[in-house]
Amino acid sequence: MRKEAVIKLSHRMIPGRENFRLETRTFDVTELLPEVTHRPDIWYVLSDIIFSSHMGTHVGFPYHHWQAGDDAAENGKCSSPRWRWSLCPGSA
């Protein structure tokens, strides 16, 4: 693919500033996994991220508007003559 043919559509998603639900919470790992220990001076965190499937730049599949439509995750419709979806196992 020619470099000049690639158009970057991605943008940084910011909680509270998006049109759809996006929440993040960061915890010290010991709050969620009490059996894990670490020194107090070590930064060791886990994060929960909750977001709408409509967040960010995405590819719309027919399932979005039609209940019987193709869904990449369930039907394995990962490629077509023009596209190859990076969310599918083994895709490049």
N, C-alpha and C positions, 0 to 999 in steps of 0.2 A: 504494500500500500504506500502511496506517495505521502510523505510527511505533510505536505501542504493540504492534503485531503482530510486530515484529522482535525476535527473541531472539538475543542475541550468544552464540555458542558457542565462539568462538576463545579460545585461550590461548597464552601464550608457551611455545615448545618449548625445552627446556634439555638439551643433550647430557649423557648420563650419568644423567638423571633421568626418562627416558621408558621406556615399556614396549617400544618397538621401537627399532631401530637409528637413531641420529642422531649424525653425526660432522661436525665442522667443522675445517678447517685454513686458516690464513691465512698467506700468503706475501708477501714483498716481490716486486713484479712481475718484478724481474730474475732471481729464482730460476726462474721458469717461462718467461719470455720474455727470454733473455739479450740479445737485440738491442735491447731497450728500455732507455733510460738516463733517469735523473732525478737531480737534486741530492740529496745525502745528507740535507738538512734537509726534504725533501718526503716526506710519508706517502703512498705509492702502493702499494696492496696488491691482490691477487686472493685469492679464497677458494674452496676446494673444499667442497662440501656433499654429504654422502652421507646419504640417509635412506630408510627403508622407505616403500613406497607406502601403508602403513597409518598413517602419522604424522599427527597433528593432526586437526582437524575436517575431515571429508570426506563426500562423498555416495557411498553404496555402489550399484554397478550390479550387475545379475544376473551379470556375468562374474566377480565376486568369489567366487561360490559355484558357478557352473555354466559349464563351459568354452565352451559354445556361446551363452552369454548375451550380451546387449548390452554393449558397451564404448564409452563416449563418444568415446574417442580414435580408434578404428578404424572404428566403424560410423556415426559422425556422428549418433548419437541424442542431440542436444544439447538438445532441448526437448520438452516434453509440454504438455498443457493446463494443468498446475499449476506447472511448473518451467522455468527457463531457466538453463543451466549457464554460469557465467562463464568456464570453461576452454575454451569453444568459440570459434573465430574469429568475430568480428563480434557476439558476444553482448553484451548490456548488463546 
